[in-house]
């Protein structure tokens, strides 16, 4: 409930090189991993360990919703104390250890957030919005939506040290639901569908981005059904022409418009944006038009040339997997898969299917990258390489192009609903100088 311990008392072609970076994506406590959040498996297929539980409907992930909690692990989360957070029965549970936060590893700016919580009576918890990793002052380091019925000043539904809830509500003893909208200066929240807070931060030091935190500050607490929808995304493609895009010189592929989508086929090539971005949320629907199609979306890419068409990070598109196991991506034997950052971090599971539309989400924030396919979290990776203007040689923080790839003569792929939201960069996080990179030919 209050912002932490200091104030706790107040309540791709064939690629044979190994991937770089952190290869251990799941270090969380896993229990009863075949059960999904809030639902029970209803078929033998749902029991297969390689198939993640479906916590979102097709309509939800197509609308941009992503799962922050996969219902099975603490992937994408980290604790800022020695609290023993665990997962069981599709729920995140607090355990023993010092009070503290369980935080997303990814920062978000504007979003809708939905979650269920259950706090034992007399307990003390809260949902931290746009927070730092170790907040000390709830009036400066975070926005804390309180869960503590007995707090004398800012009870359940209040923003601690900022605004008291508009009505008296109960948040303890049973499962409750928060629906929260964080957009610009404004934070609006409902408890079990009832409006409880509407706050606008007009201070000159308002918070613009940050992590999301689940707090244990007293008593047992559990969370489930945690999902988020980024706000503020604008179209990158108007559905009628390719203004704002260009084919990279030397491309053999053709970019055509088919029923409001961009269709790439006819040979290797890249369709590149004329604009550039550094930190952003990207969402798009992608459909591979036959089996084993290899494609990708390059980002923070250098301007493409005939000799070096796509020097950038690559969000991989390839739905192949080996031996019927979705945990074994099989793109040209390199094993990265849709949702991967190609050559850097493989996907946890191949979620999408060839010939079916899948929705992909990418958050690029400084040197941290997170991806989702059909709302399921697939990659959580931090680039710790030395700075370099060429992402194929090192860590690039500067803005770059987006580039849709036709990998080879067999590539046949469509993109629609391309949309992007720029993430704010705090003054303390301005990129450092990057060294010049050697231009190399890209063939993946």
C-alpha positions, 0 to 999 in steps of 0.5 A, spaced: 500 500 500 504 505 500 510 505 496 515 500 499 519 499 505 521 506 507 514 508 508 511 501 509 508 503 516 503 507 513 499 501 510 531 469 417 536 464 413 539 458 416 543 460 422 547 456 425 550 461 431 548 460 438 543 465 440 546 471 444 544 474 451 540 470 457 538 463 455 534 462 461 527 465 460 523 461 465 526 462 472 519 462 476 516 457 481 511 453 477 506 449 480 500 445 477 502 448 470 497 445 467 491 449 470 490 456 467 488 462 470 481 462 472 479 457 468 479 449 468 482 445 462 476 442 458 480 437 453 486 433 453 489 438 448 489 443 453 493 438 458 499 438 453 505 442 456 507 445 450 500 448 449 499 454 453 493 456 457 488 460 453 487 466 457 484 471 452 479 470 447 481 471 439 477 478 440 481 480 446 488 479 443 486 481 436 484 488 440 491 488 443 490 485 449 496 481 452 497 477 458 502 480 463 501 473 467 501 467 463 497 463 468 503 458 469 510 461 471 512 468 473 515 469 466 516 477 465 516 479 473 521 480 478 521 481 485 524 487 489 525 483 496 526 476 498 518 475 498 517 468 495 512 469 490 509 463 487 504 460 482 499 455 483 492 454 481 493 459 475 494 464 481 500 468 483 501 468 491 505 471 496 509 467 501 514 468 506 519 474 506 520 481 506 514 485 504 515 488 497 513 488 490 513 483 484 514 488 478 513 487 471 520 487 467 517 491 462 515 498 462 509 501 460 506 508 459 499 509 457 494 502 458 488 499 460 489 494 466 485 488 468 486 484 474 483 480 480 486 480 487 484 477 493 487 480 500 486 476 507 482 481 512 486 486 515 492 485 510 495 491 506 497 491 498 496 495 492 497 496 485 503 500 483 502 504 476 508 507 472 513 505 478 520 505 479 523 499 481 524 501 488 519 506 490 520 510 496 515 516 496 508 514 493 507 522 492 513 522 487 515 515 485 509 511 483 502 511 483 499 506 488 492 504 487 491 502 494 488 495 497 487 496 504 480 497 508 483 500 514 488 505 512 486 511 515 487 516 510 487 513 503 483 506 504 482 501 498 481 505 491 485 511 493 491 513 490 496 513 496 498 520 498 495 523 492 487 522 492 482 519 496 477 514 493 470 517 491 466 512 495 467 507 501 469 500 498 471 494 501 477 490 498 479 485 502 476 477 504 474 475 497 476 476 490 475 483 487 477 486 480 480 492 478 479 495 471 484 501 471 486 506 465 492 510 465 493 515 460 497 521 459 496 525 466 489 521 468 488 515 472 481 512 472 479 506 476 473 501 477 472 496 483 468 490 481 465 495 475 464 501 480 468 507 479 472 509 485 477 514 482 478 519 477 485 523 478 489 527 473 496 529 475 497 536 474 504 536 477 510 538 473 514 532 475 508 527 473 510 520 471 510 518 464 512 511 464 514 505 469 513 498 471 507 495 474 507 492 481 503 487 485 505 489 493 505 484 499 505 489 505 501 485 510 497 479 510 496 474 504 495 476 497 493 473 491 492 475 483 490 472 477 487 474 470 492 480 469 492 483 462 493 489 459 492 493 453 496 499 450 493 505 449 495 511 444 497 506 438 496 510 431 496 506 424 502 505 420 498 503 414 492 506 412 489 500 408 489 504 401 496 505 399 503 505 401 505 512 403 510 512 408 513 506 406 518 504 400 521 498 397 529 497 399 533 498 393 534 491 390 528 488 393 525 482 388 519 482 392 512 485 390 508 489 395 501 489 394 495 491 397 490 485 398 483 487 402 486 492 407 493 488 408 500 489 405 502 482 401 509 481 400 511 475 395 515 474 389 522 473 392 527 476 397 526 484 399 524 489 404 518 494 405 521 499 409 518 505 413 520 512 411 520 514 419 524 512 424 522 510 432 527 508 438 522 506 444 515 504 442 509 499 442 508 495 436 502 491 434 500 488 428 496 482 425 500 477 421 498 471 416 503 466 413 500 464 407 502 457 407 507 452 411 514 454 413 514 461 411 520 465 413 519 472 414 520 478 420 519 485 422 526 489 423 526 494 428 531 500 429 534 498 423 539 502 419 537 505 412 536 499 407 541 499 401 542 494 396 548 491 399 545 491 406 537 491 406 536 490 413 541 491 419 536 491 425 533 487 430 529 482 428 522 480 430 522 473 427 516 470 424 516 463 423 511 458 425 514 451 424 516 447 430 519 440 431 516 433 433 509 436 434 512 440 440 511 447 440 516 449 445 521 447 439 521 452 434 524 449 428 525 455 423 531 452 418 534 448 424 536 455 428 530 454 433 527 461 434 520 461 432 515 467 431 516 472 437 523 471 437 528 476 437 532 472 431 539 470 433 538 473 440 533 470 444 528 464 442 521 464 443 518 460 449 513 457 444 510 457 437 503 460 438 501 462 431 499 457 426 501 458 418 495 460 414 491 463 420 492 471 422 496 472 429 497 478 433 504 480 435 506 485 440 513 488 441 515 493 446 522 496 445 524 500 451 531 502 451 535 495 451 529 491 453 525 488 449 518 484 450 514 480 445 507 477 445 504 472 440 496 472 440 497 475 447 501 470 450 508 472 452 514 469 448 520 473 449 523 477 455 530 480 453 535 485 455 541 487 450 547 487 454 552 488 448 556 494 447 553 500 444 553 500 436 549 503 431 548 496 427 544 492 432 547 486 428 553 488 431 551 491 438 546 494 442 542 500 438 538 505 442 537 510 437 531 510 432 531 506 426 526 504 421 521 498 421 522 493 415 517 488 413 521 482 410 520 477 405 526 472 406 526 468 400 522 466 394 518 462 398 516 467 402 508 469 402 506 473 408 501 478 409 500 484 414 494 488 417 492 493 422 500 495 423 499 500 429 505 503 433 505 508 440 511 512 441 514 510 449 516 517 452 523 517 454 525 520 461 531 525 461 535 521 465 534 515 460 537 519 454 541 514 449 549 514 450 553 515 443 553 509 439 559 507 435 559 506 428 557 499 425 560 495 419 555 495 414 554 487 413 549 484 408 543 481 411 541 474 409 536 472 414 
